[in-house]
Amino acid sequence: MMAALAAADDPAFLAVKTVVLNPRNTDRGLPQINGLVTMLDSETGLPVAILDGNWITAVRTAGLSAVAAKHMANPNASIAAFVGCGVQARSHLQTFTDMFPLDGIRVFGRGQANIDSLCKLAGDLGLSSRICASGEDAIKNADLIITSITATGQSDPFLDANVLSPGCFAAITDLGVPWHKSSFHAFDQLAIDDTAQEATLPNKLAAPEHVTGDLSELVLGKFKGRNHVDDRTAFVFRGHALGDLALAALAFQRFSENK
């Protein structure tokens, strides 16, 4: 079980997301990750709403990747590679299709049902899809790479950033689980979600010498996400509790306006 908390004064909301990861759920035909977001009034502490944590996680994660991609990715990206084909892959495909002139996707995953669902979504969006025999085959020659392997502790790294094409951008949503982290030196710019948070944690997303800065520094222009057209860039992140709060607050506000 994992929990994340964030609070704000304006709007006056506090959000706690509780998530349970259970790899055995696959055999039950259920998602491995399930959760709820509980939102309180941050001034009074009174309950405000309970939201679907699965939806919040899917949308806010793709949203964070989109913010990074806006600053770090090649705007003419046409091929997206997905390593991991579940909920995050689908939410990222929908988001990135709105942002980039995509022609097709490359897919590598472990579950056939998820692979089929992702490829169907690609077809519905007018994109071609190719199922790859390995992760390396998927990420080679791709402009955008999205990895979303569930962190069960049972996977050895199998992706090497050195094989990536010049000019690509990687959204690494899975703590870097499938990556050989020693290969992260291949990225010209690598952003994480929060350097202050990262400094307190023992298992680093990347070696400190490979990290250029965090998402707020990127958005505020404290470093450039892309200096040259051939730069290889990446955003690797744990998931920002402020993202959960922002999306939960927006969803509640939209609901309140339209009920």
Wavefront OBJ file of the C-alpha trace (Angstrom):
o trace
v 0.000 0.000 0.000
v 1.199 3.472 -0.869
v -0.184 6.869 0.084
v 0.507 10.397 -1.121
v -0.690 13.683 0.373
v -0.813 17.257 -0.896
v -2.608 20.376 0.342
v -3.316 23.900 -0.863
v -4.842 27.116 0.488
v -6.288 28.232 -2.853
v -8.307 26.236 -3.694
v -8.693 25.093 -0.088
v -8.354 21.368 -0.671
v -6.306 18.545 0.798
v -6.017 15.287 -1.146
v -4.808 11.888 0.033
v -4.389 9.180 -2.592
v -4.210 5.611 -1.307
v -3.090 2.951 -3.775
v -2.732 -0.828 -3.426
v -0.501 -2.835 -5.775
v -1.332 -6.547 -5.978
v 0.340 -8.560 -8.783
v -2.020 -11.488 -8.079
v -4.939 -9.396 -9.349
v -3.957 -10.277 -12.926
v -5.080 -13.867 -12.317
v -8.397 -12.491 -11.044
v -8.967 -10.407 -14.157
v -8.488 -7.222 -12.118
v -6.076 -4.274 -12.441
v -2.884 -4.703 -10.412
v -3.163 -1.142 -9.085
v -6.319 0.221 -7.443
v -6.981 3.203 -5.224
v -9.036 6.132 -4.033
v -8.456 9.852 -3.614
v -10.043 11.360 -0.510
v -10.397 15.118 -0.659
v -10.949 17.323 2.405
v -11.417 21.031 2.953
v -7.902 22.129 3.950
v -9.231 24.820 6.280
v -11.925 22.897 8.170
v -10.909 19.294 7.559
v -14.445 18.409 6.478
v -14.795 15.734 3.773
v -15.421 17.098 0.296
v -15.278 14.184 -2.137
v -14.050 10.674 -2.875
v -12.657 10.142 -6.374
v -11.581 7.151 -8.444
v -7.845 6.858 -7.775
v -7.279 4.766 -10.915
v -8.644 7.519 -13.159
v -6.749 10.236 -11.261
v -3.479 8.289 -11.551
v -3.914 7.622 -15.272
v -4.783 11.186 -16.216
v -2.398 13.042 -13.904
v 0.568 10.840 -14.893
v 0.003 11.474 -18.589
v -0.506 15.147 -17.740
v 2.863 15.366 -15.997
v 4.517 13.634 -18.952
v 2.795 16.101 -21.269
v 4.189 19.071 -19.350
v 7.702 17.651 -19.640
v 7.204 16.715 -23.290
v 6.080 20.247 -24.125
v 9.532 21.475 -23.097
v 11.715 18.470 -23.931
v 10.300 16.576 -26.933
v 10.722 17.161 -30.649
v 7.472 18.854 -31.768
v 7.587 16.858 -35.025
v 7.663 13.449 -33.290
v 5.848 10.859 -35.417
v 6.614 7.438 -33.885
v 5.822 6.535 -30.267
v 7.117 3.390 -28.561
v 5.355 1.811 -25.603
v 7.058 -0.591 -23.224
v 4.182 -1.643 -21.018
v 0.697 -1.557 -22.531
v -1.700 -0.989 -19.641
v -3.625 1.998 -18.355
v -0.689 4.410 -18.493
v 0.139 3.453 -22.070
v -3.432 4.183 -23.164
v -3.649 7.503 -21.321
v -0.271 8.591 -22.716
v -1.250 7.578 -26.248
v -4.412 9.685 -26.068
v -2.509 12.653 -24.648
v 0.461 12.496 -27.019
v -1.795 12.034 -30.048
v -3.238 15.453 -29.217
v 0.248 16.977 -28.898
v 2.278 15.468 -31.742
v 1.753 14.530 -35.421
v 1.961 10.802 -34.710
v 1.841 8.278 -37.559
v 2.217 5.052 -35.632
v 3.229 3.228 -32.488
v 5.595 0.411 -31.544
v 4.470 -1.891 -28.754
v 6.155 -4.305 -26.338
v 4.305 -5.734 -23.348
v 3.611 -8.818 -21.294
v -0.181 -9.138 -21.420
v -1.870 -9.903 -24.747
v -5.154 -8.311 -23.696
v -3.396 -5.018 -22.910
v -1.411 -5.178 -26.160
v -4.610 -5.721 -28.145
v -6.379 -2.886 -26.312
v -3.534 -0.438 -26.979
v -3.330 -1.367 -30.647
v -7.098 -1.012 -31.017
v -6.944 2.450 -29.463
v -4.159 3.369 -31.889
v -6.300 2.192 -34.796
v -9.276 4.187 -33.532
v -6.987 7.245 -33.472
v -5.907 6.604 -37.067
v -2.434 5.280 -36.213
v -0.615 2.172 -37.367
v 0.798 -0.218 -34.774
v 3.568 -2.807 -34.742
v 4.011 -5.403 -32.001
v 7.697 -5.863 -31.224
v 9.577 -8.942 -30.064
v 11.680 -7.035 -27.519
v 11.825 -3.761 -25.676
v 14.939 -2.760 -27.581
v 13.191 -3.357 -30.900
v 10.351 -1.098 -29.768
v 12.440 1.860 -28.613
v 14.958 1.922 -31.469
v 14.183 4.656 -34.001
v 11.247 5.987 -31.931
v 10.717 9.700 -31.363
v 8.750 9.270 -28.128
v 9.265 6.438 -25.656
v 6.819 5.720 -22.850
v 7.682 3.039 -20.300
v 5.107 1.952 -17.729
v 6.187 -1.430 -16.392
v 4.501 -2.224 -13.071
v 7.096 -2.253 -10.285
v 6.581 -5.729 -8.781
v 10.228 -6.347 -7.875
v 10.330 -9.304 -10.276
v 11.810 -7.641 -13.363
v 15.455 -7.234 -14.304
v 16.395 -4.159 -16.364
v 16.306 -4.748 -20.107
v 16.332 -1.282 -21.743
v 19.525 0.587 -22.664
v 19.283 4.328 -23.341
v 22.363 4.117 -25.568
v 20.284 2.554 -28.376
v 17.874 5.495 -28.552
v 17.775 7.690 -31.630
v 19.071 11.268 -31.593
v 16.293 13.747 -30.867
v 14.054 11.348 -28.930
v 12.189 11.971 -25.662
v 11.410 9.324 -23.036
v 8.614 9.553 -20.471
v 9.697 7.073 -17.813
v 6.674 6.650 -15.546
v 7.755 3.462 -13.756
v 10.648 4.580 -11.525
v 12.983 3.450 -14.299
v 12.319 -0.224 -13.462
v 12.964 -1.593 -16.989
v 16.019 0.599 -17.636
v 19.698 0.008 -17.024
v 20.119 3.202 -15.035
v 23.850 3.314 -15.741
v 22.832 4.049 -19.355
v 21.042 7.269 -18.344
v 24.270 9.123 -19.131
v 23.076 8.864 -22.751
v 20.429 11.540 -22.096
v 21.572 15.094 -22.759
v 18.872 16.418 -20.410
v 17.113 14.338 -17.758
v 14.414 15.835 -15.544
v 12.813 14.353 -12.438
v 9.652 15.458 -10.665
v 11.072 16.971 -7.469
v 14.729 17.348 -6.480
v 13.896 18.149 -2.822
v 11.813 14.983 -2.497
v 14.440 12.942 -4.334
v 17.194 14.056 -1.952
v 15.367 12.414 0.978
v 14.867 9.018 -0.673
v 17.386 6.157 -0.712
v 16.514 4.538 -4.048
v 17.344 7.201 -6.594
v 15.503 7.576 -9.874
v 18.857 8.319 -11.502
v 22.401 8.998 -10.406
v 22.550 12.653 -9.276
v 25.210 13.460 -11.877
v 22.749 12.453 -14.630
v 19.922 14.727 -13.407
v 19.607 18.153 -15.028
v 16.811 19.444 -12.792
v 13.183 18.925 -11.840
v 9.848 19.679 -13.441
v 9.265 23.041 -11.755
v 12.757 24.227 -12.762
v 12.040 23.097 -16.323
v 8.731 24.981 -16.496
v 10.247 28.084 -14.884
v 13.025 28.124 -17.493
v 15.880 27.451 -15.081
v 17.247 24.976 -17.608
v 16.402 24.174 -21.215
v 14.686 20.900 -21.904
v 16.288 20.705 -25.340
v 19.362 22.598 -26.472
v 19.867 20.930 -29.862
v 17.605 19.083 -32.281
v 19.569 15.853 -31.749
v 19.457 15.938 -27.941
v 18.126 12.811 -26.272
v 15.931 13.840 -23.348
v 13.936 12.147 -20.605
v 11.543 12.737 -17.743
v 11.708 10.056 -15.056
v 9.366 10.406 -12.120
v 7.724 8.824 -9.107
v 4.428 10.665 -9.444
v 3.806 14.060 -7.929
v 1.213 14.343 -5.137
v 0.569 17.931 -6.265
v -0.555 16.468 -9.582
v -3.109 14.298 -7.784
v -4.362 17.350 -5.874
v -4.542 19.571 -8.962
v -6.518 17.049 -10.990
v -8.812 16.073 -8.094
v -9.570 19.734 -7.408
v -10.269 20.420 -11.083
v -12.523 17.362 -11.382
v -14.486 18.400 -8.280
v -14.809 21.986 -9.477
v -16.062 20.864 -12.903
v -18.526 18.495 -11.226
v -19.788 21.257 -8.935
v -20.283 23.623 -11.883
v -22.274 21.104 -13.901
v -24.350 19.200 -11.333
l 1 2 3 4 5 6 7 8 9 10 11 12 13 14 15 16 17 18 19 20 21 22 23 24 25 26 27 28 29 30 31 32 33 34 35 36 37 38 39 40 41 42 43 44 45 46 47 48 49 50 51 52 53 54 55 56 57 58 59 60 61 62 63 64 65 66 67 68 69 70 71 72 73 74 75 76 77 78 79 80 81 82 83 84 85 86 87 88 89 90 91 92 93 94 95 96 97 98 99 100 101 102 103 104 105 106 107 108 109 110 111 112 113 114 115 116 117 118 119 120 121 122 123 124 125 126 127 128 129 130 131 132 133 134 135 136 137 138 139 140 141 142 143 144 145 146 147 148 149 150 151 152 153 154 155 156 157 158 159 160 161 162 163 164 165 166 167 168 169 170 171 172 173 174 175 176 177 178 179 180 181 182 183 184 185 186 187 188 189 190 191 192 193 194 195 196 197 198 199 200 201 202 203 204 205 206 207 208 209 210 211 212 213 214 215 216 217 218 219 220 221 222 223 224 225 226 227 228 229 230 231 232 233 234 235 236 237 238 239 240 241 242 243 244 245 246 247 248 249 250 251 252 253 254 255 256 257 258 259
